[in-house]
Amino acid sequence: MPVDACIYYYECKGCHALLRPYEGDCCVFCSFGSVKCPPVQLAHNCCG
């Protein structure tokens, strides 16, 4: 996971599905990860 940026899209290496963040989340880490992305963890305005 990058520590200074968000990833908006991620292609699953297994099924090749394109994952996009849920509405209200800034990135795929916030939507699908076990923890929020580093900018959100640090209480910064993620990706914008």
N, C-alpha and C positions, 0 to 999 in steps of 0.2 A: 504494500500500500504506500503510495507517495505521501510524504509528510507535509508537503506544501501545495498540493493541488487535489482536485477532485476528478474522478473519472465518470463521465456522463453515460457512456455506453460500454458494455462488456460482452464479448462473444464467448459463450460457453464452449470450452474446448471439447466437451463430450458430445453434446447434441447440436452445437452451432446456433443455439437460440441467442438472439440479441436481447440482452437485459437492459432495461431503461429504468431510471429511478421512478419510484411512485410519486404521485402528485404531492407536493409539499416537501419532498426530500431533495437535497441538492445533488446527490450522486448515488451511484450503485452501491457504494459502501454503506451509506446511511439506510438504504432500502433493504439490502440483502446480507450485509455483513453482521457479524456477531457484536461488533462495536461500531459506533459512529466514526466518521472520517476524522482525521487529526484536526482540521480547522474547526469543526463543530466541537470536538473535545476541548479545544482551547478557547471556546466561546467567541470565535471570530465569525464574521459573515462569510460562510463557505461559498466560494466560487462567484463572488459577485460583489 
